[in-house]
């Protein structure tokens, strides 16, 4: 099966699974997912599954990328923070929808690979940092949108604080992989509204930096 055929099949599957945002689907269509996997998994690049990228991290399942992006409701004037750059795939999807994306990764080798991909695709509205994602990016706060791509027991307080009033955060919550849920948090004048979306499986969000 050709890459184009596999990509079309994936997009049709995402639509069947309820993804309707045309901007999100267009971003996924234009980004070559095969550039984000090792040669070993090249032929699986457009299957609707998560794939390993090293350092115990994964390239998320396309449906989850699409779902999280759609529920984040990103607009083109927004400033977005992503926690967990990983391969850079989700970052590129977000960058195609927002004004500026700030993304943090604790594994420096993964971040360097992601930065090389951003350069290759000439995506110039992405700002990267190697660091502890649980602390957010205080110097650039507040953010209109925040996406966390690893699961914590609860939303890190620093990230909640860095969300603008009216802002939205999408994150997987729950330490046990069998009991993780994707939540959407909206910050209001008086606090936070939390909506549970669906059950998911993510790698853990780890504070600090690798030794």
C-alpha positions as CSV (number, residue, x, y, z in Angstrom):
1,X,0.0,0.0,0.0
2,X,1.3,3.4,-0.9
3,X,1.8,6.2,1.7
4,X,-0.9,8.3,0.1
5,X,-3.4,5.4,0.2
6,X,-2.5,4.6,3.8
7,X,-2.9,8.3,4.7
8,X,-6.3,8.5,3.1
9,X,-7.4,5.4,4.9
10,X,-6.3,6.8,8.2
11,X,-8.1,10.1,7.6
12,X,-11.3,8.2,6.8
13,X,-10.9,6.2,10.0
14,X,-10.4,9.4,12.1
15,X,-13.7,10.8,10.6
16,X,-15.5,7.5,11.5
17,X,-14.2,7.8,15.1
18,X,-15.8,11.3,15.3
19,X,-13.1,13.7,14.4
20,X,-14.9,16.5,12.5
21,X,-12.6,19.6,12.8
22,X,-11.4,20.2,9.2
23,X,-8.4,22.3,10.3
24,X,-7.2,19.4,12.6
25,X,-7.7,16.8,9.8
26,X,-6.0,19.1,7.3
27,X,-3.0,19.5,9.6
28,X,-2.7,15.7,10.0
29,X,-3.1,15.2,6.2
30,X,-0.2,17.6,5.5
31,X,2.3,16.3,8.0
32,X,4.2,13.2,6.8
33,X,4.0,10.9,9.9
34,X,6.5,8.5,8.4
35,X,9.2,11.2,9.1
36,X,8.7,10.7,12.8
37,X,9.3,7.0,13.2
38,X,12.4,4.8,12.9
39,X,12.9,2.7,9.8
40,X,11.7,-0.3,11.8
41,X,8.2,1.2,12.0
42,X,8.1,3.0,8.7
43,X,5.4,0.7,7.2
44,X,3.2,1.3,10.3
45,X,3.4,5.1,10.2
46,X,-0.3,5.5,9.1
47,X,-1.8,2.8,11.2
48,X,-4.0,4.2,14.0
49,X,-1.6,3.0,16.8
50,X,1.1,4.5,19.1
51,X,4.7,3.8,18.1
52,X,7.9,3.8,20.2
53,X,10.4,6.6,19.6
54,X,13.0,5.7,22.3
55,X,13.6,6.9,25.9
56,X,10.4,5.0,26.9
57,X,8.4,7.6,24.9
58,X,5.9,7.1,22.1
59,X,4.5,8.7,19.1
60,X,0.8,9.0,20.1
61,X,-2.0,7.2,18.2
62,X,-3.3,9.5,15.5
63,X,-6.8,9.3,16.9
64,X,-5.5,10.6,20.3
65,X,-3.5,13.4,18.6
66,X,-6.6,14.4,16.6
67,X,-8.9,14.2,19.6
68,X,-6.7,16.2,22.0
69,X,-6.1,18.8,19.3
70,X,-9.8,19.1,18.4
71,X,-10.9,19.4,22.1
72,X,-8.2,22.0,22.7
73,X,-10.0,24.3,20.3
74,X,-6.9,26.1,19.0
75,X,-7.3,29.3,17.0
76,X,-4.8,31.1,14.8
77,X,-4.2,34.0,17.2
78,X,-3.4,31.8,20.2
79,X,-0.3,31.2,22.3
80,X,0.0,27.5,23.1
81,X,2.1,25.5,25.5
82,X,2.9,21.8,24.9
83,X,4.4,19.7,27.7
84,X,6.3,16.7,26.2
85,X,7.7,17.5,22.7
86,X,8.6,13.8,22.0
87,X,9.0,13.3,18.3
88,X,7.7,16.7,17.5
89,X,4.6,15.4,15.6
90,X,2.0,16.7,18.0
91,X,3.9,20.0,18.2
92,X,3.7,20.4,14.4
93,X,0.0,19.7,14.3
94,X,-0.5,22.4,17.0
95,X,1.8,24.9,15.3
96,X,-0.2,24.7,12.1
97,X,-3.2,26.0,14.0
98,X,-1.9,28.6,16.4
99,X,0.1,31.8,16.4
100,X,3.0,30.5,18.5
101,X,3.8,27.2,20.1
102,X,6.0,26.8,23.1
103,X,7.1,23.2,23.7
104,X,9.1,21.6,26.5
105,X,10.9,18.2,26.5
106,X,12.9,16.6,29.3
107,X,15.0,14.3,27.0
108,X,17.5,16.6,25.2
109,X,18.3,14.0,22.4
110,X,14.5,13.8,21.5
111,X,14.3,17.5,21.5
112,X,17.2,17.9,19.1
113,X,15.6,15.4,16.7
114,X,12.3,17.3,17.0
115,X,14.0,20.6,16.3
116,X,15.6,19.2,13.2
117,X,12.2,18.1,12.0
118,X,10.8,21.6,12.6
119,X,13.6,23.0,10.5
120,X,13.0,20.5,7.8
121,X,9.4,21.5,7.5
122,X,10.2,25.2,7.8
123,X,7.8,25.6,10.7
124,X,9.1,28.9,12.3
125,X,6.5,29.5,15.0
126,X,7.7,26.9,17.4
127,X,9.9,27.8,20.4
128,X,11.5,24.9,22.2
129,X,13.1,24.3,25.6
130,X,14.8,21.3,27.3
131,X,13.4,21.3,30.9
132,X,11.0,20.0,33.5
133,X,7.6,20.2,31.9
134,X,5.8,20.1,35.3
135,X,7.1,23.6,35.9
136,X,5.7,25.0,32.7
137,X,7.3,28.1,31.1
138,X,6.7,30.9,33.6
139,X,8.5,33.6,31.5
140,X,6.1,33.1,28.6
141,X,2.8,32.7,30.6
142,X,-0.1,33.1,30.5
143,X,-1.1,30.7,27.7
144,X,-4.4,30.5,25.8
145,X,-4.1,26.8,25.5
146,X,-2.0,24.1,27.2
147,X,-1.6,20.4,26.1
148,X,0.1,17.8,28.3
149,X,1.2,14.7,26.5
150,X,2.0,12.5,29.5
151,X,-0.1,11.4,32.5
152,X,0.2,12.8,36.0
153,X,-1.9,11.9,39.1
154,X,-3.3,15.5,38.9
155,X,-2.6,18.6,36.9
156,X,0.7,20.2,38.0
157,X,-0.2,23.4,39.9
158,X,2.4,25.5,38.0
159,X,0.6,24.6,34.7
160,X,-2.8,25.4,36.1
161,X,-1.4,28.8,37.2
162,X,0.0,29.5,33.7
163,X,-3.4,29.0,32.0
164,X,-5.0,32.3,31.0
165,X,-8.5,33.2,32.2
166,X,-10.8,31.6,29.6
167,X,-8.0,29.3,28.5
168,X,-8.3,25.5,28.0
169,X,-6.0,22.7,29.0
170,X,-6.2,19.1,27.7
171,X,-4.3,16.5,29.7
172,X,-4.3,12.7,30.6
173,X,-4.8,12.2,34.3
174,X,-4.1,9.1,36.4
175,X,-0.9,7.2,37.4
176,X,-2.2,3.7,36.6
177,X,-2.4,3.2,32.9
178,X,-5.6,1.2,33.3
179,X,-7.3,4.2,35.0
180,X,-6.2,7.2,33.0
181,X,-8.7,9.7,31.6
182,X,-8.3,12.6,29.2
183,X,-9.7,15.7,30.8
184,X,-10.4,19.2,29.5
185,X,-9.9,22.0,32.0
186,X,-11.3,25.5,31.4
187,X,-10.1,28.4,33.6
188,X,-12.8,30.8,34.7
189,X,-12.8,34.0,36.7
190,X,-13.6,32.0,39.8
191,X,-11.7,28.8,39.3
192,X,-11.5,25.7,37.0
193,X,-14.2,23.7,35.2
194,X,-13.1,20.1,34.6
195,X,-14.7,17.8,31.9
196,X,-13.8,14.1,31.6
197,X,-13.5,13.1,27.9
198,X,-12.5,9.4,27.6
199,X,-10.2,6.7,28.9
200,X,-6.6,6.8,27.5
201,X,-3.1,5.2,28.0
202,X,-0.1,7.5,28.2
203,X,3.5,7.3,29.5
204,X,3.9,9.0,32.9
205,X,4.7,12.7,33.4
206,X,8.0,12.7,35.3
207,X,9.2,15.8,37.2
208,X,12.8,16.8,37.0
209,X,15.4,16.0,34.4
210,X,17.0,12.7,33.4
211,X,20.2,11.9,35.3
